[in-house]
Structure formats: C-alpha cells, structure tokens
Amino acid sequence: MNVQQEVIAFLSRPESYGEPGNLVELIETHGSLIFLHGQRAYKLKRAIAYAALDFLSLDSRERACQAELRLNRRTAPDLYLAVRSINRAADGSLRFNGGGQVLDWVVVMRRFAQDALFERMARDGRLALALMDSLGAEIARFHASAELTQAFGGAAGIRQAVEDNHRELSHYQALLDPIAVHALYDASLAALDELSGTLEQRRREGRVRCCHGDLRLANICLYEGRPTLFDGIEFSEQVACIDVLYDLAFVLMDLRQHDLAGHADRLLHSYLAHSALTEDCRPLPLFLSLRAATRCFTLACSAVRLSDPAARAEKAEQAQALLQQAKAYLRGDAQALTHRPQGQC
C-alpha cells in the first residue's frame, strides 16, 4: 500500500473523524476524492498529473489545497472552512493535524445537500427560472471584485484554449469523428482571427480577471437560499485568469445543454443588468463553442474509462452532441442568446 492509499483508507473509516457512528460517503472526480462524513466534506487531491495539473508531489498538493481555500472563499466563505494535514503519529497511526510526519492534506468544507446542486436541480426539472436573476447578480458581483490581470487572456489565451481543445479532442478518434474535430478547429481559428482585436481590447480594458474557471452547474449550489459558486480552479492561473464572458459562457452553455435556453437568456440578461461595464457580445459564440468543446472531451474521457457498455454509450452520445453544438455556436445556428442589436449583449 503506497502512502496515499494509506491516507484514503484512513479517510474512509468513520472512526478517523471521532464520530464512528456516521458512515463515510465518497465522491470521485478527475482530480480529487471527496469524503463526506457528518456535516463536513474532506477533499483530498489525487496524486496524479494531467495536462493542466500536477499533484504528484506532497508540496504541490499542499499548495493546491491552500489555493483552493483562498480562492473559493471569495464566493463561498461559509463552505470553505480550513486546510488540515494528515500525519503519522509516533505509534504509526494516522490522525488529523498531528505532530508527526505529514502524509497529505485535505480541504475541509461544510457539507450541503447534493439535491442543492444546480446540475441536480436542472436534471430533475427543479431549477427555477427566477434563480437565474440572483445567479446573474452573484456572478457579476464576483467578477467586479475579482483581481485584474493582463498576463493572461486576450487573443493569445483564447488561441491556447483552441489548441488545447483540439489536442484533447484528437485523442478520442474512436468516439469523435476526426473530420468534425478538424472542421471545428479550422472554424475556431477563423473566428479567433476575426475577434483578435476585440479580445485584446477587452484584455486592456480590464475584462480579464482571476475568475472561477470552471463555472458549470455542477459547481453552483443553493446554500441558505442563494446561489453559491464553489470549486473554482486553483491549479492553473492560465485556466482561471480569463475574460469574464468566457467564464460566464460555461454556465450559459451548460444550461442550453440541459435544454434550458430560457434560463440561459435570463441569466445573461441578469448578469448584464448587474455588471458595471457595457458588454460586447461578439466573442460569446466563440466562447460558448470553446466551452462545449471542453466539455466534449471531458465526457469522451469519462466514456473510455467506463466498463459498463450502456453508461459508456450514454457518455459517448453526450460527447458527440457537444461536438455538434460547438460547431453550431460558430455557425450561428444556436438560438440567439439575446434580442438586443447584433454586437451588443
């Protein structure tokens, strides 16, 4: 058993938390294992490396935990509580915040009902349209207070996103039509060429900020009656320091993928109504396309890892639909996001 497996075994035992009567539930993501016990959630970074993250070393996992706590307290201070170490005591046993050798680190969060996730509500038909008003206001507030940066974003940042998406999509030729993947790449580059000046102007005007970076419905919950953003990107400034409309585009795309186009429209209008800046919507179709492509390869990756044929086929079908949607955004086939004059949000 390696060290992290030993830590996982420790976190899987109810007695490790001092309350042996409660069961431990596990949620697995690409980069983390989340252990639910009592009123708390304990998030452990997997000792893995992907293209955009590297959690192989203990130091990198500690830095990521500290960054996650700091960054997500901007939007969810009541959910993100602390970073705790897991140590080996003198007798060889493991414990939280002990005095012995540090084996790993966890982010401690306040637990909330999984039914409060916006993704779950959208899937169950419970996501009220009126919530888009308060969600738009919350995202606009967050963006207005987020740190400005000109070191990222702009035309170069979006070009990197196009290249990253194409590289990742090309890995799944058994699931995704290679001709369609290359057609999307060419169309994305053409759109980028047309928008380069606009993207650079937006960067100079302060619209590139330290954003959430992964603003999907799965990372929004209803906590104490208000939409709360959580699980923002902590491992990559390049992924998180982006144009504010590119940040917003992820949840707009996600709503449409859940057949909630009216919710997406209302969210956009609410965001704009609460934004201090007048927005130019011309980059939005490209941003939506990029978000659909990113979600596409994520689902394709999940599909190839599944052993159940039915589950694998379902994920593959979703990925293929998103590839088509990514192309549709660039063609202008998708229903208009707003009824305002062309070029204005």
N, C-alpha and C positions, 0 to 999 in steps of 0.2 A: 504494500500500500504506500503510494507516494504521499507527500506532505499535504497536498490539497485534498486528496481523497480522505485523509485522516480528519481534516477540517470539515469536510462535507459530512462525514459520519457523525462528528460532534454536533454540528448544526441540525442534524436530522433527529437527534434524541431529545425528547421533551425535557428530561431532567437537566439538560445543559443550561436551561433558562431559569432554573429554580422553581419551576411550576410543572412538575411531571404529569399533572392531570390533563393538561391540554395537548392535543395532537399537533404535530408539525405537518404543515402542507407545503408543497414545493411547486414553484412556478419556474419554468426554464425559458430563458431567452438565448439569443445568439451569444451574448457577451456575459451573461450573469446567471446566477442561481439565486432565487429569492425564497427564503424560508419564512413561512407565516406561522407565528405562534402567539396565542393570546391576542393582545391589542397591538402587537408590533410586527414589523416585517424586517428581515435581516438580509441585505443584498450583498452577495459575495461575487466578486469579479472572477470569471473563469480564467485559469492560467492558459490563455490561448493568444494567438496572433492572427489577425485578418489584415486585409489591405489597409484599412483605415485605423486600426487599433493594434496595440501590442501590450498585453497584460501578462507576459511570460515571467517577468521579474516581480519579486515582492515589492520593491520600491515603486515600480510602475503602478501596481495595484493600490498601494497606499496613496500615491499622488492622485490617481483617478477617483478614489473614494473621497478624498478631501475636496477635490474639484467639484465632484457631484454634489456634495453637501453645500458648498459655497454658491454654486451657480443655481441650483434648484431652490435655494431659499429665497431667490428673487421672486419667484412665482408661488411657491408652496412652503412658506416658513413654518406652518403648523404641521406639515407632513414630514419634513426632513429634520431629524432630531439630533443625530450625533454620528461620529465615526468611532467604532470600537475595535480594539485589537483582539486577536485570539492568541493566547500564549500557552506555552508548555510549562507547567509547574515543575517544581523540583522532583515530585513523585512520578512525573511522566504524564500526568493527566492534563487535559486541556481546559482552559477557562477564559472567560471574557476579562479583558483589561487586567490580566495578571502581571506578575513581576518578572516572569521568565522570558525565554526566547519568543519573539513574535513570529507566529507561523503564517498569519494572514490578517486581513482587515475586512470589516463589513460596514456598510452604511445602514444605520438604524432608522426606520421610518415608522410613523404612526400608520397603523393598518386601517384600510377603509373597505367597504363592501365592494366586491367585484361587480355587483349589479349597478354601481355608481359610475362605472367606466362609460364614457360616451360611445365607444365602439360597441359595448354590450347593449346599450340602450338603442343605438341605431339598428343593430341586428334584430332586436326584439320589437322594433316599432314603437319604442318608448321615448325617443329623443324629441322632446317638444320643440316646435319651431321657435317659440318665444325665447328659448335658451340661447339662440344664436345672437340675440341682441346683447345679452350680458357677456357672452363669449367674445364677441367682436370688441366690446368695450375693454375687456380684460386684456386681450392681445394687444390692442392699441396702447393701453397704459404701459404694458410691459415693454413694447418696442420703444415708446417715448423715453423710458428711463434706462434702456439698455446702453451699454458703453459703445461709443462710436469708434470705428476703426477704418483706416484707408489701406491697411496692409493686406486686406483680403477683398473678395468680391469683385465687382466690375466685370469687364469683358473677360479678363483672364480667369477669374474664378468660375464663371459660367462655362467657359471653354473646358476647364478642367473637369467640371461636372459632366459635360457631354462626353469627354474622353473616358472618364471613369465608368459611366453608364455603358458605353459601347464595349469596353473591355469586359465588364462583368456579364453583359447580355450575351456576348460571343462565347462564353463558357458553356452555354446550355443549348447547343445546336440540336440536341435530341428532342428538346421540348419546344424551342422557339425557332421559327422559320428564319434561316440565315439571310434570305433575301429581304425579308421585312425588317430585320435588325439593321442591315446595311442601309436600307431606304430611310429608316428613322435617323440614323447617324447623318446621312447626307442632308436631310431636311433640317435637322437640328443645327448643323453648321451653317446652312444657308440663312436660317432665322437669326443665328448669332451674328453673322456678318451684317445683316440689316440693322441689328439692335446695338452693335458695339458702342456707338457714340452715346446712345441713350443710357446704356449700362454704366459707362464711365462717368457720365454726368451725374447719375444717381449716386455713384460712389463719392464723387466730390461734394455733393450736396448733403452728405451725412445719412444716406439711406442704407448703408452697410453698417451693421451693428452686431454686437455679440448677442445673437438671438438664441432661440431654443434649439433649432437644428433638426428636430425630429417631431414636428408638430402634427402628429396623427391623432385620430380619435382615440386610439389605444393609450395615448399619453395625456389624456384630459379626463378628469373625473369631476363629479358633482360632490363637493365637500362643504358641509354646513351651508348648503343652499346656493353655492356659487360655483361657476366653472373654475377649475383649478388646473393649471398646466404643471406637469411633472415629468421626470425622466428626460430632461434635456441633455443634449450631447455634452459630455465632459472630456472626451478623449481626443478631440481634434478641433483646433481652432479653425481650420480650413472648412470643416463641415458646419460649425456653429456660427462663424462670423460671416454673415451673408446678408444679401439685400432683404429688407423687411418683407417685401412682397413675395420673395422666394420662400421665406419662412411661412407666410400665410398660405401660400399655394398648396402646401402639403395637406392641410386640413380641408381646403376647398376641393382638391382632387379626391380626397378620401370620402367626403360627403357625397360627391357625384358618383363615386364607385359604389356607394350604398344606395343608389337611386334616390338621393335626397338633393336634387338640383335646386329646389326651392330653398332648402336650408342653406346651401352654398351661397345663393344670391343674397339671402337676408344677412348672412354672416359678413359678406363683403360690404354690403351697404352699412351695416353697423360699424364695422372696422373703420370705414372711411369717414363716417359721421363723427367718430371719436378721435380721429387722427388729427394731429396738429398741422400736417402737411397735405397739400393738394397732390393727389397721386395721378400718374400717367399709367394707364393700363396696357400700353403696348407690349411690355415684356411678359405680361401674365400668361398668354398662351404657351410661350416657350417654357416658363417656369412650371406650369401645370404639366406639360409634356415631360419635363425632366423628372418631376415627382412621380408621374405614372411609370416612367421607365425604371426608376429606382425601386419602386415597389414591385415592379415586374420581376426584376432579377432576384429580389429577396424571396418572393414566392417560388420562383423557379428553384432556388437553392433549397428551400424547405421541401419542395416536391421530391427532389432527387434523394433526400435523406430519409424519406418516409418508406417504411416497409409495407404498409397496408396499401394494396392496389387502389382501392376506392378513394382513400384520402389523398394518395399521390395524384390520381387523376383529377380530383377536385382542385388541388393547388395548381396543377399544370393548366387547367382550364382558366383559372383566375389570372394566372400569369399571361396567358395568351390574349385574354381580353384586355388586359392592361397595356400590352404591346400595341394592340389596335387603337386603344384610347389615346396612347401617347402620340400616335401618328395623326389621329383625328384632331387633337388640340392644335397641332401645327397647320393642318389644312383649314382650320376654322369650321370643321363640321360639328363640333360640340355646340350645344345650345349656348347662346350669348350669356355671359355672366351678369350683364347689366344692360339696362335700356338707355344708358347715357350716350352722348355722342361718341363716335369712334375716337379712340385715343385717350378718352377721359374715363377714369373709373367711376 
